Amino acid sequence: MPMAVLNHNRVMGYLVPAKLYEQVTERLEDLELIEVIKTRSGEQGIPVSLDGL
C-alpha cells in the first residue's frame, strides 16, 4: 500500500511498492506516446528507397 511521509503534519513524499511505481511509469509513458501519435497522425510520409537509407 502507498504510504505518505509527513513532516509536521505536511506530506513530504509518498512511498509506493516498486511494482506499483513501474505500472504508473509505464502508463505515463503510454499516455505520452499516445499524444505523439495524435500529433503526428496528420503528417504525410516521405517515400524513400532502402538504398537511400
LUMZA-854776 format. One record per residue (C-alpha): x, y negated, z negated; residue in one letter. Coordinates in pm, whole numbers, plus 50000, padded with zeros to 5 digits. Last residue first. Example, Ala and Ser with C-alpha at 12.3 -4.5 7.8 and 13.67 -1.06 7.14 Angstrom:
<sites>
       u       v       w   residuo
   51367   50106   49286         s
   51230   50450   49220         a
</sites>
This chain:
<sites>
       u       v       w   residuo
   51882   49518   54615         l
   51867   49430   54981         g
   51930   49792   55079         d
   51615   49895   54892         l
   51422   49648   55104         s
   51243   49347   54961         v
   50885   49215   54979         p
   50811   48930   54739         i
   50502   48976   54526         g
   50238   48709   54481         q
   50161   48588   54130         e
   49806   48594   53994         g
   49870   48863   53733         s
   50179   48690   53597         r
   50015   48504   53308         t
   49785   48795   53222         k
   50079   49038   53225         i
   50288   48810   53005         v
   49997   48776   52759         e
   49951   49154   52749         i
   50323   49191   52680         l
   50294   48964   52376         e
   49997   49167   52247         l
   50194   49491   52288         d
   50490   49342   52098         e
   50253   49241   51817         l
   50113   49595   51805         r
   50462   49743   51786         e
   50550   49502   51504         t
   50241   49600   51304         v
   50297   49974   51350         q
   50663   49942   51251         e
   50568   49747   50937         y
   50310   50013   50847         l
   50571   50288   50880         k
   50824   50093   50674         a
   50581   50051   50382         p
   50490   49691   50309         v
   50636   49444   50062         l
   50498   49093   50080         y
   50652   48757   50016         g
   50671   48452   49790         m
   50308   48451   49679         v
   50261   48193   49405         r
   50173   48298   49048         n
   50499   48157   48908         h
   50691   48369   49159         n
   50485   48650   49309         l
   50576   48942   49535         v
   50265   49082   49703         a
   50232   49457   49760         m
   50120   49645   50069         p
   50000   50000   50000         m
</sites>
